[in-house]
Amino acid sequence: MKGLVLAGGYGTRLRPLTHTGPKQLIPIANKPNIQYCIEDLRDAGITDIGIVLGNVMPEKVQEFLGDGSKFGVRFTYIVQGEPKGIAHAINCAKEFMGNEEFVVYLGDNLLKNGIKAIPKKMKEEKADCVISLMPVKEPQRYGIAELSPDGTKVLRTVEKPKEPKSNLAVIGVYAFNSSFFKVYPKLRPSWRNEMEITDAISLLIESGHKVVPHHVEGWWKDTGKPEDILEANHLILDGIAEENEGRVEDGASVVGRVKIGKGTVIYGRSVVRGPAIVGENCKIGPGAYIGPYTAIGDGCQVSKAEIDDSIVMEDSTVDVERKLVRSMIGKSSKILSANGLIPKGERLVVGENTSVYL
């Protein structure tokens, strides 16, 4: 069985963070989102993986992932270019897949318990397709599956129905065999001008192929918006183990489950309260407070500030006597004090689609 990770899309809801790179590379608990997907596939025994690239700085995805050897897998890069829907992205990998079964994993999704159950179900059920399902509160915002009365088969899938017939969302992990590529030519663009995966699944069902549901256990997150990324960071840090490879100076305090990377120093009068993660070669303090559910990336400096339930990406500096909560600070950013500057006042450099709370 092969794997396919989709790394395209514009990431418009995550601007300005996605002005400088693909959304799949945004770190969650100091690890890019796409890396969790790769590791889930590897842990399920899938090591031959295609990476579908979009047109938002695809070279950055390739630079981070390389040939796959550092993750114990092998990558083949496939260019989709302009995003035309999930089904279109999968069809771009037709040559790579050949006649093999494969698992598709959207590169901006996270699953607590991984995907091991999906290849297993594909084999046990002798299915043509397995779709992962999760109950949601607002089903009209998702692709929704309708199941048979006994719940063993998928009868229909509909993208963002106005009147949903179930609350089971089709989430971003699927398994297919080569029958997908046989029905794809019949697919037509939706009202969004995209080749919808839900329409492709319905075509499989209409063509007599066996499509079965997999009910996901544990949490699932689609990290399409800043608040989703912060919640995912929260969920992952909930399971973090205590580890200290840095140095905690006298007068500093580390409380709870905190992971501290190599070369990092926690200076005096500073407090780091877990669950939290501080990357490598960071300088925290003196007099800083890092609160629960905060991720500080490699090479960061945090002085005097209080940071709670936030993500500070690598090589950033926060040196301001203010409290930051539920914030996302992009790579190599600076949050500095305006005290002593003339004329007095707040000084901002604000990009497109940015939110500022002062």
C-alpha positions as YAML, in Angstrom:
chain: A
units: angstrom
residues:
- id: 1
  name: MET
  ca: [0.00, 0.00, 0.00]
- id: 2
  name: LYS
  ca: [1.20, 3.50, -0.87]
- id: 3
  name: GLY
  ca: [0.53, 6.85, 0.74]
- id: 4
  name: LEU
  ca: [-0.38, 10.26, -0.62]
- id: 5
  name: VAL
  ca: [-0.06, 13.51, 1.33]
- id: 6
  name: LEU
  ca: [-1.68, 16.63, -0.11]
- id: 7
  name: ALA
  ca: [0.41, 19.78, 0.46]
- id: 8
  name: GLY
  ca: [-1.39, 22.24, -1.81]
- id: 9
  name: GLY
  ca: [-4.00, 24.95, -1.28]
- id: 10
  name: TYR
  ca: [-3.65, 28.67, -0.72]
- id: 11
  name: GLY
  ca: [-4.19, 28.79, 3.06]
- id: 12
  name: THR
  ca: [-6.11, 32.07, 2.78]
- id: 13
  name: ARG
  ca: [-7.63, 31.71, 6.26]
- id: 14
  name: LEU
  ca: [-4.13, 31.56, 7.75]
- id: 15
  name: ARG
  ca: [-2.74, 34.72, 6.19]
- id: 16
  name: PRO
  ca: [-0.37, 36.45, 6.86]
- id: 17
  name: LEU
  ca: [1.39, 33.26, 8.08]
- id: 18
  name: THR
  ca: [0.89, 31.67, 4.65]
- id: 19
  name: HIS
  ca: [2.33, 34.64, 2.78]
- id: 20
  name: THR
  ca: [5.75, 33.15, 3.48]
- id: 21
  name: GLY
  ca: [5.12, 29.42, 3.23]
- id: 22
  name: PRO
  ca: [2.55, 26.61, 2.83]
- id: 23
  name: LYS
  ca: [0.07, 26.05, 5.64]
- id: 24
  name: GLN
  ca: [1.26, 22.46, 6.04]
- id: 25
  name: LEU
  ca: [4.60, 23.74, 7.40]
- id: 26
  name: ILE
  ca: [3.09, 25.78, 10.24]
- id: 27
  name: PRO
  ca: [4.45, 24.24, 13.46]
- id: 28
  name: ILE
  ca: [2.19, 22.70, 16.07]
- id: 29
  name: ALA
  ca: [4.03, 21.90, 19.32]
- id: 30
  name: ASN
  ca: [7.23, 22.74, 17.39]
- id: 31
  name: LYS
  ca: [6.63, 20.20, 14.61]
- id: 32
  name: PRO
  ca: [5.26, 21.10, 11.15]
- id: 33
  name: ASN
  ca: [1.73, 19.82, 10.60]
- id: 34
  name: ILE
  ca: [2.78, 17.71, 7.61]
- id: 35
  name: GLN
  ca: [5.34, 15.82, 9.69]
- id: 36
  name: TYR
  ca: [2.58, 14.36, 11.87]
- id: 37
  name: CYS
  ca: [0.92, 13.03, 8.69]
- id: 38
  name: ILE
  ca: [4.17, 11.47, 7.45]
- id: 39
  name: GLU
  ca: [4.82, 9.81, 10.80]
- id: 40
  name: ASP
  ca: [1.26, 8.43, 10.96]
- id: 41
  name: LEU
  ca: [1.67, 6.83, 7.53]
- id: 42
  name: ARG
  ca: [5.08, 5.41, 8.47]
- id: 43
  name: ASP
  ca: [3.74, 4.01, 11.74]
- id: 44
  name: ALA
  ca: [0.99, 2.28, 9.74]
- id: 45
  name: GLY
  ca: [3.67, 0.54, 7.67]
- id: 46
  name: ILE
  ca: [3.35, 2.82, 4.63]
- id: 47
  name: THR
  ca: [6.77, 4.02, 3.48]
- id: 48
  name: ASP
  ca: [6.34, 4.73, -0.25]
- id: 49
  name: ILE
  ca: [4.67, 8.13, -0.16]
- id: 50
  name: GLY
  ca: [3.71, 10.67, -2.81]
- id: 51
  name: ILE
  ca: [3.68, 14.37, -1.89]
- id: 52
  name: VAL
  ca: [1.28, 16.47, -3.96]
- id: 53
  name: LEU
  ca: [2.66, 20.02, -4.24]
- id: 54
  name: GLY
  ca: [0.63, 23.15, -4.82]
- id: 55
  name: ASN
  ca: [1.76, 26.53, -6.08]
- id: 56
  name: VAL
  ca: [2.39, 28.23, -2.71]
- id: 57
  name: MET
  ca: [6.17, 27.94, -2.34]
- id: 58
  name: PRO
  ca: [6.33, 24.18, -2.98]
- id: 59
  name: GLU
  ca: [10.12, 24.34, -2.79]
- id: 60
  name: LYS
  ca: [9.82, 24.94, 0.97]
- id: 61
  name: VAL
  ca: [7.94, 21.65, 1.37]
- id: 62
  name: GLN
  ca: [10.64, 19.83, -0.59]
- id: 63
  name: GLU
  ca: [13.39, 21.55, 1.37]
- id: 64
  name: PHE
  ca: [11.90, 20.42, 4.68]
- id: 65
  name: LEU
  ca: [10.93, 16.88, 3.68]
- id: 66
  name: GLY
  ca: [13.90, 16.00, 1.46]
- id: 67
  name: ASP
  ca: [13.90, 12.47, 0.05]
- id: 68
  name: GLY
  ca: [12.15, 11.09, 3.13]
- id: 69
  name: SER
  ca: [15.13, 9.25, 4.58]
- id: 70
  name: LYS
  ca: [15.17, 11.30, 7.81]
- id: 71
  name: PHE
  ca: [11.62, 10.08, 8.47]
- id: 72
  name: GLY
  ca: [12.29, 6.47, 7.46]
- id: 73
  name: VAL
  ca: [10.23, 6.72, 4.25]
- id: 74
  name: ARG
  ca: [10.68, 7.46, 0.53]
- id: 75
  name: PHE
  ca: [9.05, 10.44, -1.21]
- id: 76
  name: THR
  ca: [7.94, 11.00, -4.78]
- id: 77
  name: TYR
  ca: [6.94, 14.59, -5.54]
- id: 78
  name: ILE
  ca: [3.88, 15.22, -7.71]
- id: 79
  name: VAL
  ca: [2.97, 18.69, -8.96]
- id: 80
  name: GLN
  ca: [-0.69, 19.70, -8.88]
- id: 81
  name: GLY
  ca: [-0.15, 23.44, -9.29]
- id: 82
  name: GLU
  ca: [-3.36, 25.43, -9.07]
- id: 83
  name: PRO
  ca: [-5.70, 23.82, -6.50]
- id: 84
  name: LYS
  ca: [-8.70, 22.30, -8.25]
- id: 85
  name: GLY
  ca: [-10.03, 20.12, -5.44]
- id: 86
  name: ILE
  ca: [-8.98, 17.06, -3.47]
- id: 87
  name: ALA
  ca: [-10.15, 14.61, -6.13]
- id: 88
  name: HIS
  ca: [-8.09, 16.44, -8.75]
- id: 89
  name: ALA
  ca: [-5.02, 16.29, -6.51]
- id: 90
  name: ILE
  ca: [-5.44, 12.53, -6.09]
- id: 91
  name: ASN
  ca: [-5.85, 12.04, -9.83]
- id: 92
  name: CYS
  ca: [-2.51, 13.82, -10.36]
- id: 93
  name: ALA
  ca: [-0.92, 10.82, -8.62]
- id: 94
  name: LYS
  ca: [-2.43, 8.21, -10.96]
- id: 95
  name: GLU
  ca: [0.91, 7.21, -12.50]
- id: 96
  name: PHE
  ca: [2.58, 7.01, -9.10]
- id: 97
  name: MET
  ca: [-0.13, 4.75, -7.67]
- id: 98
  name: GLY
  ca: [-0.31, 2.30, -10.54]
- id: 99
  name: ASN
  ca: [-2.66, -0.53, -9.49]
- id: 100
  name: GLU
  ca: [-1.85, -0.37, -5.78]
- id: 101
  name: GLU
  ca: [-4.14, 0.51, -2.91]
- id: 102
  name: PHE
  ca: [-3.30, 3.80, -1.21]
- id: 103
  name: VAL
  ca: [-4.11, 6.05, 1.75]
- id: 104
  name: VAL
  ca: [-4.71, 9.76, 1.18]
- id: 105
  name: TYR
  ca: [-3.88, 12.12, 4.06]
- id: 106
  name: LEU
  ca: [-4.57, 15.86, 3.87]
- id: 107
  name: GLY
  ca: [-1.44, 17.66, 5.07]
- id: 108
  name: ASP
  ca: [-3.35, 20.07, 7.33]
- id: 109
  name: ASN
  ca: [-5.14, 17.39, 9.35]
- id: 110
  name: LEU
  ca: [-4.24, 15.82, 12.68]
- id: 111
  name: LEU
  ca: [-5.51, 12.60, 14.28]
- id: 112
  name: LYS
  ca: [-4.80, 11.66, 17.89]
- id: 113
  name: ASN
  ca: [-4.65, 7.91, 17.26]
- id: 114
  name: GLY
  ca: [-3.04, 7.86, 13.82]
- id: 115
  name: ILE
  ca: [-4.30, 5.85, 10.86]
- id: 116
  name: LYS
  ca: [-3.30, 2.22, 11.51]
- id: 117
  name: ALA
  ca: [-6.94, 1.11, 11.55]
- id: 118
  name: ILE
  ca: [-7.59, 2.33, 7.99]
- id: 119
  name: PRO
  ca: [-5.32, -0.02, 5.95]
- id: 120
  name: LYS
  ca: [-6.46, -2.83, 8.25]
- id: 121
  name: LYS
  ca: [-10.13, -2.11, 7.52]
- id: 122
  name: MET
  ca: [-9.48, -1.86, 3.78]
- id: 123
  name: LYS
  ca: [-8.03, -5.37, 3.83]
- id: 124
  name: GLU
  ca: [-10.57, -6.96, 6.19]
- id: 125
  name: GLU
  ca: [-13.59, -5.53, 4.37]
- id: 126
  name: LYS
  ca: [-12.14, -6.11, 0.89]
- id: 127
  name: ALA
  ca: [-13.31, -2.59, 0.20]
- id: 128
  name: ASP
  ca: [-12.71, -0.32, -2.77]
- id: 129
  name: CYS
  ca: [-12.71, 2.71, -0.48]
- id: 130
  name: VAL
  ca: [-12.62, 3.48, 3.24]
- id: 131
  name: ILE
  ca: [-13.62, 6.94, 4.43]
- id: 132
  name: SER
  ca: [-12.89, 8.31, 7.90]
- id: 133
  name: LEU
  ca: [-15.86, 9.82, 9.73]
- id: 134
  name: MET
  ca: [-16.28, 11.99, 12.81]
- id: 135
  name: PRO
  ca: [-19.45, 13.47, 14.39]
- id: 136
  name: VAL
  ca: [-19.50, 17.29, 14.15]
- id: 137
  name: LYS
  ca: [-21.71, 20.03, 15.60]
- id: 138
  name: GLU
  ca: [-22.24, 21.96, 12.35]
- id: 139
  name: PRO
  ca: [-22.53, 19.32, 9.61]
- id: 140
  name: GLN
  ca: [-23.54, 21.89, 6.97]
- id: 141
  name: ARG
  ca: [-19.91, 23.13, 7.03]
- id: 142
  name: TYR
  ca: [-18.46, 19.72, 6.01]
- id: 143
  name: GLY
  ca: [-18.68, 16.92, 3.52]
- id: 144
  name: ILE
  ca: [-21.23, 14.58, 5.11]
- id: 145
  name: ALA
  ca: [-21.73, 10.81, 4.81]
- id: 146
  name: GLU
  ca: [-25.07, 9.00, 4.82]
- id: 147
  name: LEU
  ca: [-24.83, 5.38, 6.00]
- id: 148
  name: SER
  ca: [-26.94, 2.26, 5.53]
- id: 149
  name: PRO
  ca: [-29.41, 1.43, 8.37]
- id: 150
  name: ASP
  ca: [-26.93, -1.06, 9.87]
- id: 151
  name: GLY
  ca: [-24.09, 1.47, 9.55]
- id: 152
  name: THR
  ca: [-21.80, -0.87, 7.60]
- id: 153
  name: LYS
  ca: [-21.85, 0.85, 4.19]
- id: 154
  name: VAL
  ca: [-21.73, 4.38, 2.87]
- id: 155
  name: LEU
  ca: [-24.79, 5.23, 0.76]
- id: 156
  name: ARG
  ca: [-23.89, 8.77, -0.26]
- id: 157
  name: THR
  ca: [-21.53, 11.65, 0.45]
- id: 158
  name: VAL
  ca: [-22.51, 15.31, 0.02]
- id: 159
  name: GLU
  ca: [-20.31, 18.42, 0.21]
- id: 160
  name: LYS
  ca: [-21.66, 21.08, 2.64]
- id: 161
  name: PRO
  ca: [-25.35, 20.09, 2.42]
- id: 162
  name: LYS
  ca: [-27.92, 22.74, 3.32]
- id: 163
  name: GLU
  ca: [-30.02, 20.09, 5.05]
- id: 164
  name: PRO
  ca: [-27.60, 17.40, 6.33]
- id: 165
  name: LYS
  ca: [-29.02, 13.91, 6.78]
- id: 166
  name: SER
  ca: [-26.34, 12.99, 9.30]
- id: 167
  name: ASN
  ca: [-23.70, 14.65, 11.47]
- id: 168
  name: LEU
  ca: [-20.87, 12.41, 10.24]
- id: 169
  name: ALA
  ca: [-18.19, 14.52, 8.58]
- id: 170
  name: VAL
  ca: [-15.88, 13.02, 5.97]
- id: 171
  name: ILE
  ca: [-12.49, 13.98, 7.38]
- id: 172
  name: GLY
  ca: [-9.16, 14.24, 5.61]
- id: 173
  name: VAL
  ca: [-8.00, 10.59, 5.54]
- id: 174
  name: TYR
  ca: [-9.23, 8.11, 2.91]
- id: 175
  name: ALA
  ca: [-8.18, 4.77, 1.41]
- id: 176
  name: PHE
  ca: [-8.78, 3.81, -2.23]
- id: 177
  name: ASN
  ca: [-7.83, 1.22, -4.80]
- id: 178
  name: SER
  ca: [-7.41, 1.83, -8.52]
- id: 179
  name: SER
  ca: [-11.20, 2.07, -9.01]
- id: 180
  name: PHE
  ca: [-10.86, 5.74, -8.04]
- id: 181
  name: PHE
  ca: [-9.06, 6.46, -11.31]
- id: 182
  name: LYS
  ca: [-11.72, 4.58, -13.32]
- id: 183
  name: VAL
  ca: [-14.56, 6.79, -12.07]
- id: 184
  name: TYR
  ca: [-12.64, 10.07, -12.02]
- id: 185
  name: PRO
  ca: [-13.21, 10.85, -15.75]
- id: 186
  name: LYS
  ca: [-16.97, 10.99, -15.01]
- id: 187
  name: LEU
  ca: [-16.47, 13.68, -12.38]
- id: 188
  name: ARG
  ca: [-17.56, 17.26, -13.07]
- id: 189
  name: PRO
  ca: [-16.60, 20.49, -11.25]
- id: 190
  name: SER
  ca: [-18.82, 21.55, -8.37]
- id: 191
  name: TRP
  ca: [-20.35, 24.99, -7.76]
- id: 192
  name: ARG
  ca: [-16.95, 25.87, -6.23]
- id: 193
  name: ASN
  ca: [-15.33, 24.87, -9.54]
- id: 194
  name: GLU
  ca: [-13.51, 22.06, -7.77]
- id: 195
  name: MET
  ca: [-13.35, 18.32, -8.26]
- id: 196
  name: GLU
  ca: [-14.92, 17.34, -4.94]
- id: 197
  name: ILE
  ca: [-13.79, 14.22, -3.11]
- id: 198
  name: THR
  ca: [-17.35, 13.68, -1.86]
- id: 199
  name: ASP
  ca: [-18.61, 13.59, -5.47]
- id: 200
  name: ALA
  ca: [-15.89, 11.09, -6.39]
- id: 201
  name: ILE
  ca: [-16.88, 8.83, -3.48]
- id: 202
  name: SER
  ca: [-20.54, 9.03, -4.52]
- id: 203
  name: LEU
  ca: [-19.53, 8.03, -8.05]
- id: 204
  name: LEU
  ca: [-17.76, 4.97, -6.66]
- id: 205
  name: ILE
  ca: [-20.94, 4.00, -4.81]
- id: 206
  name: GLU
  ca: [-23.14, 4.59, -7.88]
- id: 207
  name: SER
  ca: [-20.77, 2.44, -9.94]
- id: 208
  name: GLY
  ca: [-21.26, -0.50, -7.57]
- id: 209
  name: HIS
  ca: [-18.00, -0.24, -5.66]
- id: 210
  name: LYS
  ca: [-17.83, -1.03, -1.96]
- id: 211
  name: VAL
  ca: [-17.33, 2.05, 0.22]
- id: 212
  name: VAL
  ca: [-17.18, 1.48, 3.98]
- id: 213
  name: PRO
  ca: [-16.95, 3.88, 6.93]
- id: 214
  name: HIS
  ca: [-14.25, 4.11, 9.56]
- id: 215
  name: HIS
  ca: [-15.33, 5.87, 12.73]
- id: 216
  name: VAL
  ca: [-12.37, 7.79, 14.12]
- id: 217
  name: GLU
  ca: [-11.66, 7.42, 17.83]
- id: 218
  name: GLY
  ca: [-10.05, 10.24, 19.80]
- id: 219
  name: TRP
  ca: [-9.78, 13.78, 18.48]
- id: 220
  name: TRP
  ca: [-9.38, 15.09, 14.95]
- id: 221
  name: LYS
  ca: [-8.41, 18.59, 13.87]
- id: 222
  name: ASP
  ca: [-8.48, 20.32, 10.52]
- id: 223
  name: THR
  ca: [-5.96, 23.12, 11.07]
- id: 224
  name: GLY
  ca: [-7.34, 25.56, 8.53]
- id: 225
  name: LYS
  ca: [-7.69, 28.59, 10.83]
- id: 226
  name: PRO
  ca: [-5.52, 30.16, 13.56]
- id: 227
  name: GLU
  ca: [-7.91, 29.08, 16.30]
- id: 228
  name: ASP
  ca: [-7.78, 25.49, 14.98]
- id: 229
  name: ILE
  ca: [-3.97, 25.49, 15.11]
- id: 230
  name: LEU
  ca: [-3.99, 26.81, 18.68]
- id: 231
  name: GLU
  ca: [-6.49, 24.12, 19.67]
- id: 232
  name: ALA
  ca: [-4.37, 21.43, 17.99]
- id: 233
  name: ASN
  ca: [-1.32, 22.76, 19.84]
- id: 234
  name: HIS
  ca: [-3.35, 22.44, 23.05]
- id: 235
  name: LEU
  ca: [-4.35, 18.84, 22.28]
- id: 236
  name: ILE
  ca: [-0.81, 17.71, 21.42]
- id: 237
  name: LEU
  ca: [0.76, 19.40, 24.44]
- id: 238
  name: ASP
  ca: [-1.79, 17.61, 26.62]
- id: 239
  name: GLY
  ca: [0.14, 14.42, 25.84]
- id: 240
  name: ILE
  ca: [3.68, 15.78, 26.12]
- id: 241
  name: ALA
  ca: [6.25, 14.08, 28.37]
- id: 242
  name: GLU
  ca: [8.54, 15.96, 30.72]
- id: 243
  name: GLU
  ca: [12.09, 16.31, 29.31]
- id: 244
  name: ASN
  ca: [14.90, 18.76, 30.01]
- id: 245
  name: GLU
  ca: [17.98, 18.90, 27.78]
- id: 246
  name: GLY
  ca: [18.68, 22.55, 28.57]
- id: 247
  name: ARG
  ca: [19.71, 24.46, 31.66]
- id: 248
  name: VAL
  ca: [17.50, 25.95, 34.38]
- id: 249
  name: GLU
  ca: [19.35, 28.59, 36.39]
- id: 250
  name: ASP
  ca: [18.96, 29.25, 40.11]
- id: 251
  name: GLY
  ca: [15.89, 31.32, 40.80]
- id: 252
  name: ALA
  ca: [14.04, 29.99, 37.74]
- id: 253
  name: SER
  ca: [11.16, 27.56, 38.03]
- id: 254
  name: VAL
  ca: [9.89, 24.83, 35.70]
- id: 255
  name: VAL
  ca: [6.56, 23.40, 36.81]
- id: 256
  name: GLY
  ca: [4.64, 20.45, 35.35]
- id: 257
  name: ARG
  ca: [5.23, 18.64, 32.06]
- id: 258
  name: VAL
  ca: [7.66, 20.80, 30.11]
- id: 259
  name: LYS
  ca: [9.96, 19.74, 27.28]
- id: 260
  name: ILE
  ca: [13.11, 21.88, 26.98]
- id: 261
  name: GLY
  ca: [15.49, 21.48, 24.05]
- id: 262
  name: LYS
  ca: [19.29, 21.36, 23.89]
- id: 263
  name: GLY
  ca: [21.18, 24.63, 24.38]
- id: 264
  name: THR
  ca: [18.19, 26.40, 25.93]
- id: 265
  name: VAL
  ca: [18.64, 28.42, 29.11]
- id: 266
  name: ILE
  ca: [15.85, 29.39, 31.51]
- id: 267
  name: TYR
  ca: [17.23, 32.42, 33.34]
- id: 268
  name: GLY
  ca: [16.49, 33.59, 36.91]
- id: 269
  name: ARG
  ca: [13.09, 34.87, 38.02]
- id: 270
  name: SER
  ca: [11.50, 33.07, 35.07]
- id: 271
  name: VAL
  ca: [8.68, 30.55, 35.25]
- id: 272
  name: VAL
  ca: [7.79, 27.91, 32.66]
- id: 273
  name: ARG
  ca: [4.55, 26.16, 33.51]
- id: 274
  name: GLY
  ca: [3.48, 23.06, 31.61]
- id: 275
  name: PRO
  ca: [2.23, 21.49, 29.56]
- id: 276
  name: ALA
  ca: [4.58, 23.46, 27.33]
- id: 277
  name: ILE
  ca: [7.49, 23.02, 24.95]
- id: 278
  name: VAL
  ca: [10.58, 25.20, 24.50]
- id: 279
  name: GLY
  ca: [12.80, 24.39, 21.52]
- id: 280
  name: GLU
  ca: [16.57, 24.30, 21.18]
- id: 281
  name: ASN
  ca: [18.97, 27.23, 21.72]
- id: 282
  name: CYS
  ca: [16.35, 29.50, 23.30]
- id: 283
  name: LYS
  ca: [16.88, 32.19, 25.93]
- id: 284
  name: ILE
  ca: [13.98, 32.54, 28.33]
- id: 285
  name: GLY
  ca: [14.17, 35.45, 30.77]
- id: 286
  name: PRO
  ca: [15.24, 36.79, 33.08]
- id: 287
  name: GLY
  ca: [11.81, 37.57, 34.45]
- id: 288
  name: ALA
  ca: [9.78, 35.79, 31.75]
- id: 289
  name: TYR
  ca: [6.64, 33.71, 32.21]
- id: 290
  name: ILE
  ca: [5.76, 30.91, 29.79]
- id: 291
  name: GLY
  ca: [2.30, 29.59, 30.61]
- id: 292
  name: PRO
  ca: [0.51, 26.30, 29.88]
- id: 293
  name: TYR
  ca: [-0.18, 25.24, 26.29]
- id: 294
  name: THR
  ca: [2.59, 27.40, 24.85]
- id: 295
  name: ALA
  ca: [5.10, 26.29, 22.22]
- id: 296
  name: ILE
  ca: [8.33, 28.28, 21.83]
- id: 297
  name: GLY
  ca: [10.27, 27.41, 18.66]
- id: 298
  name: ASP
  ca: [14.04, 26.95, 18.25]
- id: 299
  name: GLY
  ca: [16.29, 29.98, 18.60]
- id: 300
  name: CYS
  ca: [13.74, 32.23, 20.31]
- id: 301
  name: GLN
  ca: [14.38, 34.88, 22.95]
- id: 302
  name: VAL
  ca: [11.68, 35.78, 25.46]
- id: 303
  name: SER
  ca: [12.49, 38.54, 27.96]
- id: 304
  name: LYS
  ca: [10.16, 39.95, 30.64]
- id: 305
  name: ALA
  ca: [7.03, 39.00, 28.67]
- id: 306
  name: GLU
  ca: [4.21, 36.73, 29.79]
- id: 307
  name: ILE
  ca: [3.05, 34.28, 27.11]
- id: 308
  name: ASP
  ca: [0.10, 31.94, 27.60]
- id: 309
  name: ASP
  ca: [-1.64, 29.41, 25.31]
- id: 310
  name: SER
  ca: [0.32, 30.59, 22.27]
- id: 311
  name: ILE
  ca: [2.74, 29.58, 19.51]
- id: 312
  name: VAL
  ca: [5.98, 31.51, 19.00]
- id: 313
  name: MET
  ca: [7.76, 30.27, 15.89]
- id: 314
  name: GLU
  ca: [11.52, 29.86, 15.51]
- id: 315
  name: ASP
  ca: [14.06, 32.68, 15.72]
- id: 316
  name: SER
  ca: [11.56, 35.18, 17.13]
- id: 317
  name: THR
  ca: [12.11, 37.73, 19.88]
- id: 318
  name: VAL
  ca: [9.52, 38.81, 22.45]
- id: 319
  name: ASP
  ca: [10.85, 41.59, 24.67]
- id: 320
  name: VAL
  ca: [7.92, 43.57, 25.99]
- id: 321
  name: GLU
  ca: [6.32, 43.88, 29.42]
- id: 322
  name: ARG
  ca: [2.92, 42.76, 28.19]
- id: 323
  name: LYS
  ca: [0.91, 39.56, 28.43]
- id: 324
  name: LEU
  ca: [0.29, 37.67, 25.18]
- id: 325
  name: VAL
  ca: [-2.54, 35.11, 25.15]
- id: 326
  name: ARG
  ca: [-3.81, 32.82, 22.36]
- id: 327
  name: SER
  ca: [-1.34, 34.39, 19.95]
- id: 328
  name: MET
  ca: [0.61, 33.11, 16.95]
- id: 329
  name: ILE
  ca: [3.95, 34.81, 16.34]
- id: 330
  name: GLY
  ca: [5.46, 34.03, 12.93]
- id: 331
  name: LYS
  ca: [9.03, 32.94, 12.26]
- id: 332
  name: SER
  ca: [11.79, 35.55, 12.84]
- id: 333
  name: SER
  ca: [9.31, 38.11, 14.21]
- id: 334
  name: LYS
  ca: [10.02, 40.73, 16.86]
- id: 335
  name: ILE
  ca: [7.60, 41.91, 19.54]
- id: 336
  name: LEU
  ca: [9.40, 44.78, 21.27]
- id: 337
  name: SER
  ca: [8.65, 47.50, 23.80]
- id: 338
  name: ALA
  ca: [7.85, 51.03, 22.63]
- id: 339
  name: ASN
  ca: [8.81, 52.50, 26.00]
- id: 340
  name: GLY
  ca: [11.21, 55.42, 25.61]
- id: 341
  name: LEU
  ca: [10.58, 55.87, 21.91]
- id: 342
  name: ILE
  ca: [9.57, 59.29, 20.60]
- id: 343
  name: PRO
  ca: [6.90, 60.08, 19.58]
- id: 344
  name: LYS
  ca: [5.11, 57.96, 22.15]
- id: 345
  name: GLY
  ca: [2.51, 55.48, 20.85]
- id: 346
  name: GLU
  ca: [1.94, 52.00, 19.55]
- id: 347
  name: ARG
  ca: [4.07, 51.15, 16.49]
- id: 348
  name: LEU
  ca: [2.78, 48.47, 14.14]
- id: 349
  name: VAL
  ca: [3.83, 46.83, 10.90]
- id: 350
  name: VAL
  ca: [0.66, 45.00, 9.88]
- id: 351
  name: GLY
  ca: [0.30, 42.72, 6.87]
- id: 352
  name: GLU
  ca: [-2.75, 41.61, 4.90]
- id: 353
  name: ASN
  ca: [-5.51, 39.79, 6.82]
- id: 354
  name: THR
  ca: [-3.88, 40.44, 10.20]
- id: 355
  name: SER
  ca: [-5.70, 40.83, 13.51]
- id: 356
  name: VAL
  ca: [-4.26, 43.13, 16.22]
- id: 357
  name: TYR
  ca: [-5.55, 43.39, 19.80]
- id: 358
  name: LEU
  ca: [-3.95, 46.14, 21.92]
...
